[in-house]
Amino acid sequence: MTMNKKQLIVALVLVLMIASSSYAENILEYKRVVLCANHMTVLVNRLTGKVRYKYVLYNRRKIWVLLNGTEQAQYQSMYEAQVKLKMVCH
């Protein structure tokens, strides 16, 4: 690849990251995980392994909700237990 192609790819990735940062589901930063304990879909940061969002039904629409406090800690412990046991739920 020439330098121009590399620069174009890097610029495109940066634009995608900025454009998708307004949405919770940024595929470069987060991965979707279904928790076996409660069959809830959450978004987990790929680098830190921290659970950040959950998928809920609100006014007949499914939206991502930011997790905070004890609720975030509960989902985090469910995720960590699932990873430790190497469980995969769909």
Secondary structure as the mmCIF struct_conf table of DSSP 4:
data_model
#
loop_
_struct_conf.conf_type_id
_struct_conf.id
_struct_conf.beg_label_comp_id
_struct_conf.beg_label_asym_id
_struct_conf.beg_label_seq_id
_struct_conf.end_label_comp_id
_struct_conf.end_label_asym_id
_struct_conf.end_label_seq_id
HELX_RH_AL_P HELX_RH_AL_P1 MET A 3 SER A 20
TURN_TY1_P TURN_TY1_P1 SER A 21 SER A 22
BEND BEND1 TYR A 23 ALA A 24
TURN_TY1_P TURN_TY1_P2 ILE A 27 GLU A 29
STRN STRN1 TYR A 30 VAL A 34
TURN_TY1_P TURN_TY1_P3 CYS A 36 ASN A 38
STRN STRN2 THR A 41 ASN A 45
TURN_TY1_P TURN_TY1_P4 ARG A 46 THR A 48
STRN STRN3 VAL A 51 TYR A 58
TURN_TY1_P TURN_TY1_P5 ASN A 59 ARG A 60
STRN STRN4 ARG A 61 LEU A 66
HELX_RH_AL_P HELX_RH_AL_P2 GLY A 69 LYS A 84
TURN_TY1_P TURN_TY1_P6 LEU A 85 LYS A 86
#
